[in-house]
């Protein structure tokens, strides 16, 4: 039945999916078609149950179909889905985010992480009057043209497009550097610092599985942006309210100039946001000359879902409990791999984790990630899936734990992982 559904989808939808990673091309096979979800579980088109560690790629921090969030969505929908006019709940959401993330003094709601990144880049360029953007290999900031750019032939050469349709003339304004490489970063700023409008980075990268930024590296980045009056943009679409209540920036104690948010602030509804220092945000229309707009931005249904989520995860001890669950999971899987003799490294922060089939002890760069054993990951993925445990269908994607995962769920996952490791060894 799943293959039939996929074949039907491919007739009208490119690749049969509306976002590429869902197609299972990285792991081969046919993707699951999901009918419903509840708590930590997904149910496919055959009504088979799966223990879910994807969580809609992060937003489901409280589990699927949380009753309070569902009620908030239903109550909001009864009053209308969208008005194209201001609503009180938009201000309530803005106040809540600014309270939880003090680096944000003003915020603009949008409809996706890609839109937020695109808007933040435009704002940084308009604010500084410069054109060049620095990004880092292995970080993903959505599919906007300026950021679908890979490194050129040398460390400090301008970028080249990673996708057809991205103009070469636009790509030349993006420089791609190595994540966690302090010396290369310093060299770049020494040579082009006065031309850099902004540096955009995932402080904890979730698109090369999970690779945290190095504290010294991020401190240096903040110092260099200060020195050269470049805008520091933290992309916390994944990590915002996922790794800590104040996001990754609260863990590293670094204040970015602009923060990009998404996922959790919509509680599962489509949403994004960018916010930061008041003197920068005041350059956005209608207060300033930098244009940004969106018909459905801040729609009341998404705001209701997001605000309810933020209120629930603000409860005392929530993140300590979530990280404890994640630690037990990571420690258990790591110990199982060691017991069976499968080379494995894992990273985790808050409710996020990454799996790396490698003998490397520390995974801190994109180069180390791409050198991991993808065949082993694919065997592990399909073995776990067959046993009813759903992990990311790509070795480059992070995993997510929710508060709805029970101790028994985590034990089952560890025990199942040990069983599948035997197939690898």
Secondary structure, DSSP 8 states (H G I E B T S, - for coil): -HHHHHHHHHHHSGGGSSSGGGG-TTT-S----EEEEEBTEEEETT--EEEESSGGGGT-TT-BT-HHHHHHHHHHHHT-S--SS--HHHHHHHHHHHHH-TT-SEEEEESSHHHHHHHHHHHHHHHHT--EEEEETT----S-GGGSEE--SSTTS--EESSTTS-HHHHTTEEEE-TT-HHHHHHHHHHHGGGEEEEEE-SEE-SSS-EE--HHHHHHHHHHHHHHT-EEEEE-TTTBTTTBTT-HHHHHT---SEEEEEGGGGTTSS-EEEEE-HHHHTTBTTTSSB----TTTT-HHHHHHHHHHHHHHTSTTHHHHHHHHHHHHHHHHHHHHHHHT---EEEEETTEEEEE-SS-S---SHHHHHTS-HHHHHHHHHHHHHTTEE--SSTTS-EE--TT--HHHHHHHHHHHHHHHHHH-
